[in-house]
Amino acid sequence: MCLAVPGKVVRWLDREPLFARAEIEFEGVRRVCHMACVPEAEIGEFVIVHAGVAISRVDADEAQHILDELRNLSESDEEPSP
């Protein structure tokens, strides 16, 4: 199964279209991601990242909704079975 998660653009490292890279924050953890698919993303915006590649932009409300749902899934996995 594939999973893509939202992260916030915190710093551009390279805006050259083919090699675009930015630092993305995922709930306090920062990673460098490739940004060639979303070169128009600005600092403070959210992007959806899959396998280290930002594949689309997403608004802040939708990003928060996705993160909440992922958190709920994680919490339901932690509950013991009867």
Phi, psi and omega per residue, in radians:
M1 nan 2.486 3.102
C2 -1.745 2.612 3.124
L3 -2.407 2.296 3.038
A4 -2.096 2.395 -3.070
V5 -2.223 2.655 3.113
P6 -1.406 2.530 3.054
G7 -2.523 2.780 -3.090
K8 -1.750 2.310 3.078
V9 -1.250 2.088 -3.129
V10 -1.933 -0.403 -3.126
R11 -2.874 2.264 3.035
W12 -1.430 2.358 3.091
L13 -1.812 -0.604 -3.122
D14 -2.700 2.175 -3.128
R15 -1.821 0.112 3.061
E16 -1.034 2.117 -2.967
P17 -0.827 -0.851 -3.079
L18 -1.261 -0.529 -3.056
F19 -1.990 0.345 -3.063
A20 -0.982 2.325 3.115
R21 -2.471 2.568 3.091
A22 -2.535 2.757 3.027
E23 -1.526 2.197 -3.094
I24 -2.053 2.388 3.128
E25 -1.829 2.260 3.105
F26 -2.043 1.636 3.104
E27 0.854 0.870 3.072
G28 1.684 -0.273 3.116
V29 -1.766 2.270 -3.116
R30 -1.903 2.405 3.114
R31 -2.421 2.623 3.036
V32 -1.503 2.259 -3.121
C33 -2.228 2.651 3.075
H34 -1.352 2.427 -3.002
M35 -2.143 0.260 -3.068
A36 -1.023 -0.511 -3.127
C37 -1.397 -0.322 -3.102
V38 -2.344 1.000 -3.087
P39 -1.148 -0.275 -3.130
E40 -1.494 -0.110 -3.136
A41 -1.095 2.460 -3.116
E42 -1.976 2.799 3.080
I43 -1.015 2.338 -3.122
G44 1.680 -0.282 3.107
E45 -1.477 2.811 3.101
F46 -1.778 2.520 3.067
V47 -2.264 2.695 3.043
I48 -1.637 2.212 -3.064
V49 -2.047 2.297 3.052
H50 -2.262 2.149 3.078
A51 0.942 0.682 3.081
G52 1.429 0.146 -3.141
V53 -2.133 2.153 3.053
A54 -1.297 2.126 -3.020
I55 -1.868 -0.302 3.092
S56 -2.880 2.836 3.030
R57 -1.605 2.721 3.106
V58 -2.563 2.514 -3.126
D59 -1.298 2.816 -3.030
A60 -1.035 -0.682 -3.138
D61 -1.132 -0.764 3.137
E62 -1.176 -0.693 3.100
A63 -1.035 -0.780 3.138
Q64 -1.129 -0.690 3.101
H65 -1.066 -0.784 3.127
I66 -1.081 -0.806 -3.141
L67 -1.088 -0.691 3.102
D68 -1.091 -0.768 -3.142
E69 -1.131 -0.717 3.097
L70 -1.116 -0.691 3.099
R71 -1.107 -0.735 3.109
N72 -1.086 -0.712 3.091
L73 -1.082 -0.749 3.140
S74 -1.099 -0.756 3.140
E75 -1.157 -0.636 -3.139
S76 -1.227 -0.495 3.067
D77 -1.215 -0.466 -3.093
E78 -1.436 -0.306 -3.129
E79 -1.241 2.305 -3.137
P80 -1.168 2.561 3.081
S81 -1.329 2.533 3.126
P82 -1.239 nan nan
